[in-house]
């Protein structure tokens, strides 16, 4: 999948004009790409549209101007665009009451290493972003890469076997089947890469 380039990012002024349409389109895209895995975790499978939207929103929120500052945001978020044979996801730990974060969040330490995509008998463990990973704490957001390679790509594309997201963490064990719309999105990502 092609990385975001500077020319892809609209200026603040131009983005404000198109933002409502962009938001509606990306919300629809995200609906097909978001997977709720139990009551407290969701994964959003990223693609070029979701990443460009995130960059645009950061440029808008931070009032970024100038190629250098925008390039810094692009460098951060371009890491979420999957390479050939890969899928990329943002994992969200959803604790609604922020007062409970100090009590609840430690229970999720290490969850970023406990997520896999299972297609039939094949299992692909998500590789966490090692730059942000820590052993003693965790955050509410993690970035994962699933390296499927040719075999995984074929398994996901052929649709003959069910695909599941599995979290096998001591404090959070969940499994959910990918719905057809999400599976089609991911298969399309792999065909495009």
C-alpha positions in Angstrom: 0.0 0.0 0.0 1.4 3.4 -1.0 2.6 5.6 1.8 1.2 9.1 2.3 3.2 11.8 0.5 3.3 15.5 1.3 1.2 16.4 -1.8 -1.6 14.1 -0.5 -2.2 16.3 2.6 -4.5 19.2 2.1 -3.7 22.6 3.5 -5.6 23.7 6.6 -7.8 26.0 4.6 -8.6 23.4 1.9 -9.2 20.7 4.4 -11.8 22.8 6.3 -13.8 23.0 3.1 -13.8 19.3 2.5 -13.7 18.0 6.0 -17.4 17.2 6.5 -17.4 15.0 3.3 -14.1 13.4 4.3 -15.4 12.6 7.8 -18.6 11.0 6.5 -16.6 8.8 4.1 -14.0 7.8 6.6 -16.6 7.0 9.2 -18.2 4.6 6.8 -14.8 3.0 6.0 -14.0 2.6 9.7 -17.3 0.9 10.4 -16.3 -1.9 8.1 -12.7 -2.0 9.5 -13.4 -1.9 13.3 -13.7 -5.1 15.2 -15.0 -5.2 18.8 -13.2 -8.0 20.6 -15.1 -8.4 23.9 -16.4 -5.5 26.0 -13.1 -3.5 26.5 -11.0 -3.9 23.3 -11.4 -3.0 19.7 -9.1 -3.1 16.7 -9.2 -0.8 13.8 -7.5 -2.2 10.7 -5.8 0.8 9.1 -5.5 1.6 5.4 -4.4 4.6 3.4 -7.7 6.4 3.9 -7.7 6.0 7.7 -4.1 7.1 8.0 -4.5 10.1 5.7 -7.5 11.1 7.7 -5.5 10.9 11.0 -2.8 13.0 9.5 -5.3 15.6 8.3 -6.9 15.7 11.7 -3.6 16.2 13.5 -2.6 19.0 11.1 -6.0 20.6 11.8 -5.9 20.1 15.6 -2.3 21.2 16.0 -2.6 24.0 13.3 0.5 22.6 11.6 2.0 24.6 8.8 5.2 24.0 6.9 6.5 21.0 5.3 8.8 19.9 8.1 6.1 19.7 10.8 3.7 18.0 8.5 6.4 15.6 7.4 6.9 14.7 11.1 3.3 13.7 11.4 3.4 11.8 8.1 6.5 9.9 9.3 4.7 8.8 12.5 1.4 7.7 10.9 2.9 6.2 7.7 4.2 3.5 9.9 0.6 2.3 10.2 0.3 1.7 6.5 0.9 -2.0 6.0 3.6 -3.3 3.7 3.0 -6.1 1.1 1.5 -9.2 2.7 0.7 -7.3 6.0 -2.3 -5.9 7.8 -1.9 -3.1 10.3 -4.3 -2.4 13.2 -4.7 0.1 16.1 -5.8 -1.6 19.3 -7.9 0.4 21.7 -8.4 -0.4 25.3 -11.8 1.1 26.1 -12.2 2.1 29.7 -15.0 4.6 29.8 -14.5 6.0 33.2 -11.1 7.7 33.2 -11.0 7.6 37.0 -10.7 3.8 36.7 -7.7 3.9 34.4 -5.1 3.6 37.3 -6.9 0.5 38.6 -7.9 -1.1 35.3 -5.1 -0.4 32.9 -2.4 -2.4 34.7 -4.5 -5.5 34.1 -3.9 -5.1 30.4 0.0 -5.0 30.5 1.3 -7.2 27.7 -2.0 -7.3 25.7 -0.2 -6.0 22.6 1.7 -9.4 22.4 -1.5 -11.5 22.9 -3.4 -10.7 19.8 -3.6 -13.0 16.8 -5.6 -13.4 13.5 -6.6 -17.0 13.0 -7.7 -18.1 9.5 -8.6 -21.8 9.6 -5.7 -23.6 11.1 -3.2 -20.8 10.5 -2.5 -18.2 13.2 -0.7 -14.8 12.7 0.3 -13.1 15.9 0.2 -9.3 15.8 3.7 -7.8 16.2 3.5 -4.7 18.5 5.2 -1.4 17.8 8.4 -2.0 19.8 9.2 1.7 20.1 6.2 2.3 22.3 6.2 -1.1 24.1 7.1 -1.2 27.8 7.1 -4.2 30.2 6.0 -2.2 33.3 3.0 -0.3 32.0 0.6 -0.1 29.1 -1.4 2.6 27.3 -4.9 2.6 25.9 -3.6 2.5 22.3 -1.2 0.0 20.6 -0.2 -0.5 17.0 0.0 -4.0 15.6 1.3 -5.5 12.4 0.0 -8.9 11.2 2.5 -10.5 8.7 0.4 -12.8 6.7 2.7 -13.4 3.7 1.5 -15.4 0.6 -0.2 -18.2 2.6 -2.2 -15.9 4.8 -3.2 -13.7 1.9 -4.5 -16.7 0.0 -6.3 -18.0 3.1 -8.0 -14.7 3.8 -8.9 -14.2 0.1 -10.4 -17.6 -0.6 -13.0 -17.3 2.2 -13.3 -21.1 2.7 -12.3 -20.9 6.3 -13.5 -18.6 9.1 -11.3 -15.8 10.3 -11.1 -14.8 13.9 -9.4 -12.2 16.0 -8.2 -13.8 19.2 -6.8 -12.2 22.4 -5.2 -14.7 24.7 -4.2 -12.6 27.6 -4.3 -13.8 31.2 -6.7 -11.1 32.2 -8.6 -10.7 28.9 -9.4 -13.8 26.8 -11.7 -13.1 23.9 -12.4 -14.3 20.4 -14.6 -12.9 17.6 -15.3 -13.9 14.1 -14.6 -11.3 11.4 -17.8 -10.3 9.7 -17.9 -10.5 5.9 -17.6 -6.7 5.3 -14.4 -6.5 7.4 -13.0 -9.6 5.8 -13.6 -8.2 2.4 -11.9 -4.9 3.4 -8.8 -6.8 4.6 -8.7 -9.1 1.6 -8.8 -5.9 -0.6 -5.9 -4.5 1.3 -3.9 -7.6 0.6 -4.8 -7.5 -3.0 -3.8 -3.9 -3.2 -0.4 -4.4 -1.6 
